[in-house]
C-alpha cells in the first residue's frame, strides 16, 4: 500500500490518500485493515474509499457522505480497475461545506498521478 500524506490542509482539516491493488472485496478489507493498523489512520475522522472490482464499483463513505462516489469517479476516469483508493480526512474543527468534496477529488487525483508516474 502506498500512502501519500499532507496533500491538502484547509481550516485545520488535513487530507491524505492511500491505496494499492485489490481484485476482491477480501483484498479491499485486508488493505483497509492494514491502513487502520497505522495509529494515525485509525484515529482519522474519515477513511473514505472506492474500488472497481471485476467491473463492479464498490465504495465506503465512512461518514463523509458522497466521498466514495467521488473516489470512484476518479478511478473510472483514470481507467484504474482492481485498485483500492482511500482518501483520509482528519477533521480540523471547522465545517468545510462543499470544499470537502473538492479536497477529496484533489487527494484522489494526487495519488493516481503518483501511481501513473511509478
N, C-alpha and C positions, 0 to 999 in steps of 0.2 A: 504494500500500500504506500502510495506517495502522498505526502502531506505538503500543502503549500499554505504557509501561515502568514498572517499580517497583510492580507490582501486589501481590506477596506477597514477604515475606522471612521465612525460618524457618531457624534454626540455620545461618546462613551461606548457604543456597541462596536465589537470587533468581529471580523469575519475571516474564516479560513476555509479551505477546500481540501478534500482528500478523496482518494479513490483507487481503484485497481480493477483488474479483470475479474469478471463474475459471469458464469454461464447458467447459474441456477439460483433459486431462492435460498438454498442452503449455503451457497458460497456468499451471497449477499449478507445473510445473517452472520456468517463467520467473520467477514470483513468488518461489519458493524461492531461485533463483539471485540474484535482486535482494536478498533479505533477507541472504543469505550474503556479499554484496559489502560489507556493513557489518561491519567487523572484529570488533566486539563480538559480533555474532550468529554470525559464522563460528567464533569461539572458544568458543561456548557448548557446554555438555556435551550438551544435547539440544535439538533443534528438532522437536518432535512436531507432526503436522498432521493435519487432516481436511478433506474437501470432499465435497459431494454434486453429482456431475456428471451431468446428464441423468437424475436419479433414482437414480443408482448411487453408493453410498458408497465412497469410497477414503480410505486413511489411511496414515500412516507414523509409527511409534513412535520412530525414531531412537534406539534403545537404552533407551527408557523404556517398557518393556512395559506395554501396556494404555492408555497415554495417548491414542493415536489414537482408540480406541473411545470414550473419554470425550468427546473433542472432537466426534466425530461425533454422539453423543447430544445434546450441547448445540446443535449446528447443527440437528438434526432437531426438537428441542423448540422452537427459536426460529423454525422454518419458514424457514430460510435456505439454499435450494439455490443452486448456482452461486456459492458463496463459499468461498474458502480461508481457514482459520483455523489459525494456527501458535501453539503455546504453547512458549516457550523457557525452559529452566532452566539456570542456572549453578550447578553443584554447589558446595556450601559446605564439604564435608569431613566432614559427619555424615549418616548414614543417616536418612531421614525415615519409612521404613516406609510404612504406608497413608496417612499425611498427604500424601504427594506427589500422590495422586490427588485429594484434596480441593483442593489448591493448583492443579492443572491445571484442575479444574472452576471454581474461583474466577476464574482468569485468563481462561478462555474466556467465562464469563458477563460479566465486566467489559468485555471487548472487544465482545461482542454488544450489551450495554446501551448502550455508547458509540455503536455503529452505529445503534441504534434512535433515539437522541436526535439524530442528524445530519439 
